[in-house]
Amino acid sequence: MRLRDIVVKPAIVPQLQSTQRDDVVAEMIDALVGAGAAEAGMRDELVRMVLEREKRGSTGFGRGVAVPHVKHPKASGISAGIGLSPGGVDFSALDKQPVYSVFLLVSPAESPEEHLQAMEIIFKHLSQDTFRRFLRQASTVDEVVSLLDEADNQQLAG
């Protein structure tokens, strides 16, 4: 599995408008719905489920990134959106620092193995300083897509 297999290009938001965690989650779900990666009728439930997951424990794992995620019975496949916040968002991250890059992952409830595989590939790249730095510096959808392609190609080469 590659990042480009799961990240939906029209759900890349290079300049998040929202500045609060709950609003960022809603904005990211809206981007996935707008991209056709999630049904509009699922929108409110997806937002609620992601926020419930956040209340159990922050998905802001530090170093300026968060990976909110949800498994939903009506999700047609694995899809992720990426949101970038130039000013940072308080995600109650483990290191207490703002989050600048958000990967929001939606997976079918009946595919827990694929969900874990998608989480692993996202975390693998987000754990790399260079990837995080370039992602934070990206200001357009095309710059994010180029970075994802580079990351995927390095993964195959290495």
N, C-alpha and C positions, 0 to 999 in steps of 0.2 A: 504494500500500500504506500502511496506517495501523497504528499501534501496536496498536489494538484488533483488527485483523485477525490479528495473530500472537500476542499475549499471551493466554494461556488463564487466564481468571479463577480457576478452582479451583487453578491452579498459582502463585498469588500468595501468598507467605509473608511476612506483615508483621513477623514476629518470628522470624528464623532461630534455631534452637536451637544449631546448630553454631558453633564458634569457630575451626576450622581449615579451610583452603582445601579439602582433599580431602573433608572431611566436609560442607562447604557444597555442593560439587558433587554428592555423593551425595544430600543432602537435597533439592536442587533437581530432580534426576532423579526422585527418589521422588515429588515433587509433580507432575511432568508425568505420570508413570505413574499416580498416583492420580487425576489429572484425566482419564485416558483419552486423553491426547495422545501417549503412547508405550506400546508393548506391554510388559507385565511381563517377558516373556522377553528383552527387549532391555536391561533395566535395567543389569545388570553390564557388558555390552559398552559401553553408552553412557557409564557412569562411567569405564571404562578409557580409552575414546577421548578423552573430554574431558581427563582427567588427562594423557594422552600429549601432547595439544595444549598443555597448560599447561607441560609440561617443555620443549617446543621454544621457548616464549616466553610470558611472562605475558599474559593477556588483561585484566589490571588496567592500564588505560591512564592511570590517574592521576585526580586530583580526586575520589577516593572511590568510583569505579565500576569494575566489571569486567564483561566480556561473554564468558564462556566459550561456545564454540559447537562444534558437530559436525555433519558431514554423514554420514548413515547410510543404507545401501541399503534398509532396511526401514521407514524413517520414512514415514508416510502423508501428511504435509504439514508445512508450516512451523509450528512452535509455539515459544513462549517462556514461561518462567516468570520471575517476579521475586522475589528474596529481599532482605529488608532486615535488616541487622545493626546494632542500636543501638550495640554496643560496637566494631564494626569487626573485620575479618578481614585477616590478612596474606596478600595475593595476590601478593606479590613485584611489586607495581605499579611502573610506570616511575618514579613520583615517590617511591617508597619509603614512601608513606603507606598507612594502613589503607583497606580497601574497606568501604563501608557499604551500597551498592546493587549487586545482582548481577542481570544479565539473562542467563539461560541459554537459548541458541537451539539447537533441533534442526531440521535440514532434511533433505529427501530428497537422497541423493547425486546423483541424476540431474537435480537442479534447481539448478545452481550460480548461475544468474542470479538466481533468486528468493532464494537465500541471501544473495547480495551486496546485493540490494535491501532485504532485511530488516535486514541489518547497517547499511546506510546510514541507514535510517529510525531505528534505535535510536541510532546515533552522532549523528545530527542533533540529536535531543532531548537526549541526554546531554551534548552539548557546550554546552548552554545552562545558565548558572548558576542561573537561576530554577527550571528543571525539576529539576535535581539537588537543589537546596535543598528544594523541596516534596516530592520523592520521599523524601528522607532524613527529613523530618518526618512523613511518613505513618505511621500506626500501625494502620490497618485495611485490609482488602481493598477496601472501598468507597472509602476515601480515595485509594488507588492508582488504582482504576478511574476515579474522577472526574478525577484528574490526567491520566490517559491520554486521556480524552475531551476535556479542555480542550486538551491538546497537539495532538491530531488536528484539532480544530476550528480552532485557530489556524493550523495548517499549511494547511488548506483556504482560510482567509480571507486568508492572506498569501501 
